[in-house]
């Protein structure tokens, strides 16, 4: 037995001793995930609305999880949205686009990356949609564009405010110009919503980037975000390489973006339902105290000139 054979035998023994690195599926199916201090039980995160109790990181969640937290379980109705033809360009690279869609649908249980619901919050009827980052990175294609348009149409027909929870890296490259056209289509639809004087609220969640940021994510009457969410157009590494300068600390995080004026509020996940309800009550004057205050202001404004004229 020469030394090469000995080395090979020893390496085989070492491989058996060293535990096999878990796959993505193993991690997803386990009871654990990772955060600031290492492993943390998923149950512990779930009990805290998928927010780390140590560092307050707001972990990414599915559309159903988000709606359960904001509106309450079984307190919303999922609307069936139109699904255009899959893979209109017959895109292929290392994996066909049809296979990617098949895997994403199996993983998320959704037909496309955006879910639209009708529900109530603070006794106000609303139409809402949310993006799931687990569905091909939350990217927007024709199906996602149709979902947003369907949601806005439903809001207009029912005279509902429209609430949008954004998440994703931008327009879906597998659909090329078809995906890019969704920026224009969604923007025009939001204009129709505003022509009908219906509130459009946007909650930017981690991450909101690319063409999503450059279109419907930045058109809200009120824009708020969860803490620590990445809100950007281009990636920080690309910007750093372009300007050849060091970027500010927490660049593109929601706290930094708020300082630049792109976000109105940063709201903890546990406070989102109450905050959304309050904002809608103000915008729609649904609260009795708001109505009485408004009436007092209007009365004082109307009586002012008359008082002066009488004197």
VOSELO-361606 format. One record per residue: residue in three letters; x, y, z of N, C-alpha, C in turn. Coordinates in pm, whole numbers, plus 50000, padded with zeros to 5 digits. Layout:
BEGIN
alaXYZXYZXYZ;...
//
This chain:
BEGIN
unk500854988150000500005000050000500895012550000;unk500785020549895501585032749889500905044149965;unk501615055149975501125066450054499865072849995;unk499695072249864498515078049799497255070549842;unk497355057249847496215049149889495845052150034;unk496875053950120496625057250261495885070650275;unk496335080550198495715093750202494245093050158;unk493975085350052492615083950001491705077350104;unk492245067250173491445060350275491145069550394;unk492155077250433491955086650544490925097250506;unk490985102350383490035112650339488605107350338;unk488445094350303487105088250305486565087550446;unk487445084350542487035083850682486635097650732;unk487405107750691487115121550732485745125850678;unk485445122350554484165125950493482995119850570;unk483185107650621482125101150697481905107850832;unk483015112850889482935119251022482285133051011;unk482715140650909482175154150891480725153250845;unk479865160450917478445160150883478205166750748;unk477325160750671476985166150539476305179750555;unk476725189350473476135202750478474665202050436;unk473745207750516472315206750483471975214650358;unk471035209650281470585216550161469575227350198;unk469185235550100468175245950124466855239750168;unk466505228550109465275221650147465325216750291;unk466505211450330466675206850469466475218250567;unk467045229950533466935241750621465495246450627;unk464815247050512463435251750508462505242450586;unk462795229550583461915219850650462285217650797;unk463375223650842463785221750981463015231151074;unk463165229151203462495237651303463315250151336;unk464475251551271465395262351303465655271251183;unk466005283751211466535292851111467645300851178;unk468255310151107469365317651166469055332451169;unk469675339151267469555353751278470835359051343;unk470735370251414471915377351465472785369051558;unk472165361151645472915353351744473025338651707;unk472835335651578472935321851532471575315351519;unk471475302351546470215295051528469115300251621;unk467895300651568466725304551648465545296051603;unk464725291851696463575283551663462565291451580;unk462055285251474461055291951392459795294951472;unk459475286251568458295288551651458435301451732;unk459655303751781459915316051857459735328451769;unk460205327451645460025338451551458545340351518;unk457855329251493456435329951458455625336551568;unk455915332851693455195338551807455445353551820;unk456565358151762456895372551767456675379051630;unk455715373651552455345378951420456515378651322;unk457385368651335458555366951248459505378851258;unk459625384051380460565394751410461525389651517;unk462825391051496463805386051592463695393751724;unk463515386951837463385393751966464695400152013;unk465815396051953467115401551996467525413951917;unk467455413151784467955424151701466845431751628;unk465595427151642464425433551580464435432451427;unk465175422951374465135420851229463765415651190;unk463165422251090461875418051038462105408050924;unk461925395350954462185384850856461135385150745;unk461545380550627460625379950514459545369550540;unk458315372950502457185363950525456355362750398;unk455515352550393454675350250276453475359750278;unk452745360050168451555368550160450515364550265;unk450275351650278449285346850375449695350150517;unk450965348350547451455351850682451245366650710;unk451515375050610451355389550627449895393150648;unk449015387350566447595390550578447025385350711;unk447515373850757447075368550887447445378050999;unk448635383950990449115393151093448335406351089;unk448125411850969447515425050955446005424450974;unk445345414750909443885414550907443275403850998;unk444095394351040443575383251121443285371151034;unk443545359451087443355347151010441885345550973;unk441645341950847440285339750793439435352450790;unk440075364150804439335376850798439495383850664;unk439905376550563440055382350429439685371850325;unk439325376550207438965367650097439955369549983;unk440595358649941441565359149831440815360149698;unk441195369849615440565371849485441365364549377;unk440675357649290441345350549181441675360549071;unk442945361649039443395371348939443695364448806;unk443625371748695443915365748563445375361248553;unk445585349848490446935344748468447195343948317;unk448055352648264448365352248120449155339648083;unk449465338447956450225326947906451605326247973;unk451965314248017453295312148075454375312847966;unk455485318848002456685318847917456385322747772;unk455915334947750455575339147612456785340047520;unk457985341247576459195342647494459985329747482;unk459475318847542460195305947544461625307547594;unk461745313947708463055317147765463745304647819;unk465025303347786465825292247839467225297147871;unk467715293347988469135295248020469605282348087;unk470085282948209470475270648278469255262148314;unk468085268748317466835262048350465715269348277;unk464755262248224463695268848148462795276948242;unk462225287648188461355296348266460105288748313;unk459595279748230458425271848268458715263348391;unk459925257848397460315249748513460465258548637;unk460985270648619461105279948731459725283548787;unk458765286048697457405289148740456785277148813;unk457005265348759456475253148821457025251448963;unk458315253548980458945252249111458435262849208;unk458295275349159457835286349243456395283949290;unk455555278849202454165276049238454065264749340;unk454915254849323454935243749418455435248449555;unk456425257149555457035261949679456105271149757;unk455385280049687454585290349754453095287249760;unk452635278249672451195275549665450425286749598;unk451125295349523450515306549453450695304949302;unk449745310449226449835309949080450805320449026;unk450915331649096451875342049059452425348249188;unk453315357849175454015363149292453255373549372;unk452035376849332451235386849403449865381149437;unk449445383049562448135378649608447265390949636;unk446035390449587445095401549605443935396849693;unk443545405149790442455401549881441515413449900;unk440295410249942439385420549992439135417750139;unk439095428350219439005426450364438525439350430;unk438585439650560438255451650637439355454450737;unk439585467350761440495471250867439925483750933;unk439795483451064439165494551136437755497151083;unk437065486251046435705486650992435615493850857;unk436745494650785436795500950653437055490050549;unk436215489350448436415479750339437625483950257;unk438545474850233439725477950152440045466350058;unk440795469649953441395459649866442905460349888;unk443535448849902444975448649932445695438149848;unk446965440449826447785430349760449155429849827;unk449815418549812451155416749869451985408149777;unk453285410549778454235402849697454945392649785;unk455255381249726455995370749797457385369549736;unk458415372849814459785372349764460205358149728;unk459545348249788459895334349759459475330149618;unk458635338149552458195335049416459115342349318;unk460185335549277461185340949183461625354949226;unk461975356249352462525368749404461535380349404;unk460235377249403459235387849405459205396149278;unk459865391449173459945399049048458575399948982;unk458395410348901457105413248839457125409548691;unk456195400848652455985397348513454565401048474;unk454095395648363452755398748314451665394648414;unk451825383048477450825378248572450735387248695;unk451895391748744451915400648860451305414348825;unk451625419148703451025431748658449515430748649;unk449025419448595447585417248586446945416748724;unk447645410848820447125409948957446945423849018;unk447955432449000447865446049053446725453648985;unk446625452548852445555459248778444175454148822;unk444075441148843442805435248888442435440749026;unk443435441649115443185446949249442735461449245;unk443385469549161443005483649150441605485049090;unk441305476948989439975477248929438905473649033;unk439195463449115438275459449222438095470849321;unk439175477749354439105489049448438225500249392;unk438405503449264437625514249201436145510549195;unk435855498249152434455493849139433735493749274;unk434475490549381433875489749514434145502049600;unk434795512149538435145524549608435945521849736;unk436925512749722437785508949834439145515749826;unk439755518949939441185522449937441985510249891;unk443165512849835444025501849787445325501949866;unk445675490349922446865488850005447805478949938;unk449085482749923450045474549851451285471949937;unk451545459149967452765455250039453775450649934;unk454795458749910455745455749802456935447649853;unk457445439249766458675431649795459145425349665;unk460405427449630460915421149509462085428749451;unk462795422049362464005427849304463785435949179;unk462545436349127462285444249007461475436648904;unk461605440648779460865434148671461555420948632;unk460785411148591461285397648566461995396748431;unk463275393748433464075393848311463635383048212;unk463005372248262462575361448173461465365948077;unk460855377548107459775382548021460155395547951;unk461395399947969461955411047892461035423247890;unk460705428447772459905440647759458485438847809;unk457995426647806456655424047861456625427448009;unk457695423648079457795426848222457985441848244;unk458855448048164459105462448180457845470648156;unk456975466048067455735473348037454795473848157;unk455005464948254454135465048374454385477548458;unk455545483748445455805496248516454825507048468;unk454665508148337453745517948279452295514448310;unk451945501748294450555497448314450095499848457;unk450935496148553450545498048693450485512848730;unk451385520948673451385535348700450095541748648;unk449685538148527448445543448469447225539148551;unk447255526648600446145521748682446045529448813;unk447195532348874447205540148998446695554248975;unk446985559948858446445573148823444915572848820;unk444345561848768442895560348766442345559448907;unk443065552548993442665551349133442595565249198;unk443585573449168443645586849227442605596249166;unk442285594149037441225602148974439885599749042;unk439725587549095438495584149167438575587949315;unk439645595049351439835600349488439815589249592;unk440485578049558440605566949651442035566249703;unk442235564649834443585564149890444385552249840;unk445665554649816446605544049778447745544149878;unk447805533749962448855532650063449845521850022;unk451125524550046452175514950012453015511950136;unk453195499150162454115494850268455295487850203;unk456475493950214457685488550152458325478350248;unk458415465950202459015455550286460315450850221;unk461085443350296462435439450252462395427850153;unk463055429250035463595441549978462635447049873;unk462635460049854461895466249744462915473349657;unk463045468849533464145473849450463785473849301;unk464705479349221464585479149075463345486149024;unk462725480048923461555485848858460345487048949;unk460305479249056459215480449154459325493949225;unk460545497249267460775510349329460515521649230;unk460865519349103460745529849002459325531448949;unk458375523949003456995525248955456025525449072;unk455235514849090454105515349183454485516549329;unk455725513049367456125513749508456275528049557;unk456555537449467456815551249508455665560749476;unk454495555349445453375563749404452275564849509;unk452535559649629451515559849733451245573749788;unk450005575849829449665588449899450415589050031;unk450535577550095451355576050215452245563850192;unk453545565550212454495554550197455125551650332;unk454975539250379455625535450504456375522450484;unk457225519250579458105507750563458325500850696;unk458685488050687459105480850807460555484550839;unk460965483650965462345487151002463365478350929;unk464465484550885465575477150827465355471950686;unk464235475550624463965470650488464895477450387;unk465385469850291466175475550183465215481750082;unk465395494650055464585501949957465575508549861;unk465575504049735466615508649643466155507149499;unk466925512849408466735510149266467845500749220;unk469075505349231470215497049195470915492249322;unk471665481349310472355475749425473475484649475;unk473755483949605474775492649665476155490249606;unk476465477649572477785474649514477945481049377;unk476855481249300476895487649168477115502649182;unk476395508749277476525523249299477925526649348;unk478445518549440479775521049493480825520249383;unk480685510449295481645508949185481505520349084;unk480295525649069480045536348972480605549649019;unk480305553149145480735566249197482145565649256;unk482635553249278483985551249333484165558449466;unk483155557249553483195563449686482575553949787;unk482965555949913482345548350020480925553550043;unk479975544550061478585548550081478285550550229;unk477295559050262476955561350402476525548550473;unk476625548550604476215537050683474705534750667;unk474315522150659472915518350640472315523950512;unk473165526450414472715531350285471685521650226;unk470545527150181469425519850122468555512450224;unk468865513550353467955508350453466825518550473;unk465675513850518464485522450527464735534850615;unk465535533150721465805544550810466555555750736;unk467495551750650468255561650571467365567650463;unk466565559150398465685563750290464635573550344;unk464195571450468463225580750527463815594750541;unk465085595450577465745608450592465805616050460;unk465855608750349465925615350218464545619050165;unk463495615150238462145619450202461335609850118;unk461855597850093461125588350010460085580450090;unk460245580050221459325572550307458775582050413;unk457465581050438456835589750538456975584250679;unk456805571150694456805564950826457535551650825;unk458155548350937458675534750959457855528751072;unk457225517351044456265511551139456655497151170;unk456695493851298456935480051341455805471151292;unk456135458751263455135449351210453945447851304;unk454205447851433453125446251530452185458251533;unk452635469651484451815481851486451175485151352;unk451445477051250450985480351115449465481351104;unk448755471651159447295471551147446695484251207;unk447145487751327446615499651394446955512251316;unk448185513051265448625524951192447875526451060;unk447705515450988446975515950861445535520250885;unk444915514550987443545518251020443405532951054;unk444355538251131444335552351170444485561551048;unk445435557950960445675566150841444445566350750;unk443845554650730442655553950645441485561550707;unk441355560950839440295568350906440455583350884;unk441705588050887441965602350864441665605950719;unk442175597750625442005600850483440535600350441;unk439775591250502438365589550466437415596450564;unk437995602550670437205609450773436155600050833;unk436585587850865435675577950920435565578851072;unk436525585151134436545585851280435665597351328;unk434845594751428433895604851475434595617251528;unk435705615351601436435626851656437055635251545;unk437505628351437438055635551322436965643551253;unk435775637451239434655644251175434225656551253;unk434155655151386433725666451468434745677751463;unk436045674051463437095684151454437035691351320;unk436815683651211436715689451078435535698951069;unk434415694851128433215703351126433445716351201;unk434175715551314434485727551392435345737251312;unk436345731651241437235740051159436455746751046;unk435605738650980434815744050869433845754850917;unk433255752551036432315762251093433015775351126;unk434205774151187434965786251225435425793951102;unk435785786450995436205793150872435045800350805;unk433855794050809432665800150747432185812250825;unk432285811750958431755822651042432725834351052;unk433995832051021435005842551033434675855150956;unk434505854650825434235866550744432925873250783;unk431905865050823430615870750862430755879050989;unk431555874051082431775881251208432445894651181;unk433455894051092434175906351059433235916250989;unk432365910950899431445919750826430445926150920;unk429965918151019428985923251115429565934051202;unk430855932651235431495942651320431775955251242;
//
